[in-house]
Amino acid sequence: MTPTKRVRAGLALTGAGAIAACLAMVMASAASAGTTLGGAAAEKGRYFGAAIAAGKLGDNTYVTILNREFNSVTPENEMKWASTEPTQGTFTFGNADRIVNHAAGRGMMVRGHTLLWHAQQPGWAEGMSGTALRNAAMNHVTRVATYYRGKIHTWDVVNEAFADGGGGGRRDSNLQRTGNDWIEVAFRTARAADPGARLCYNDYNTDGVNAKSTGIYNMVRDFKSRGVPIDCVGFQSHLTNSVPGDYQANLQRFADLGVDVQITELDIAGANQAAVYGTVTRACLAVARCTGITVWGIRDSDSWRTGQNPLLFDGSGNKKAAYTATLDALNGGGTTVTTPPTSGPPTTPPTTPPTTPPTTPPTTPPTGGPGGCTATVTLNQWNGGFVATVRVTAGSSAINGWRVTTTLPSGATVSNAWSANRSASSGTVQWTNVDYNGRVAAGQSTEFGFQSSGTGAGLAPTCTAS
Ligand code: G2I
């Protein structure tokens, strides 16, 4: 064979090989194209969820669709403040638990909605203000997030705190009147209570670049620059007839701040429903940090938008054209051939870990020495109370248990604590490990926390290994 013929044969082989490889990929893609919303989303490393109601878990048609199509759920009302703390200090989790248990038994993720909101507050909180309301609100965050610790993929920590209209500022509410820092205190408090949950700010009318979304964008940028623990922004996306042309660009600008974005309450009324569902779905897939989509209900008859039929299934549970458009978009058409398929819904959230996971090794070498430990404290102080997060770090040897001593100033009384036992609620307090966090490997850390009235200045924790 002459050199020229050899090159030509090689080219021919390369061409045939490339076509075969392409075909194989197309066939693999076709074979693995998701046949359900959750399955198709999982192949793209995302979840597809629905808002659901505990009261409908006995409806056979509803549950059949839920279990077949979705791998994430959001309680539509059951985790709101009025539902979970109807009387101050008395928590009722029965209906929320029914949803969490349904999800857990089927490997579905749970989006917690919502810890703090100006609406659907219990009457006792609606009548409160100032320090009393601030303390009650943060106690609510701590108690609910602690109760569900480890079970919630993402918390909507704060819902709808920005005003509509041109100003880009905060909405007036009883919570806002406790001080502009209420949102960041809520995020710090939620992180302390459940360090593994993704913490989201969630709002509506933020679907394009506008004054309201830019106000939120500026808050997120500020939070990221100051280390306030925010992991994601939720875009409710209650749409009619169309979606803003800069929807994807708007998601992307938030993602570029270093947070995930999620479409959290999608429903679309009016004309072009199927096409708009497809466009929204493709926008999420085009943004690497868009980790999932939740529709706000299952059947049209389940929607809060009575008579507008904005969902993916009709009142009888049949798939609508909007369903097919969404599934097709999730499967990506021709563009999926180069994407290696993955299988099954994720068993762990398809998100990056928190920026400061509780197990992150300390950046400075521990000084506890062999067998010893050190303790440092981070305070989220507000007028009249604080949340303390205490980090226990083992020295150059592993420890099997620890005891931290803090001295609370007079006037400070601990109201609740997590991940530690306490000897007292005021004065000098000994904190000892619980059964799951006593063993800490050399140089590694664990955290516990507590909420207290008064001021946390001068706590100066000391640690001894036990
Ligand atoms: O308003 C639509 C959504 C906007 N974003 C936040 C979401 O939490 C909100 O959800 C809706 C629920 O879909 C409704 O189901 O929030 C409404 C309350 O603002 C929910 O409506 C309430 C009714 O107002 C109550 O009368 C009713 O008792 O639902 C309750 C439970 O069915």
Residues whose N, C-alpha, C, O or C-beta is under 5 A from the ligand:
A	BS01	G2I	E76 N77 A119 W304
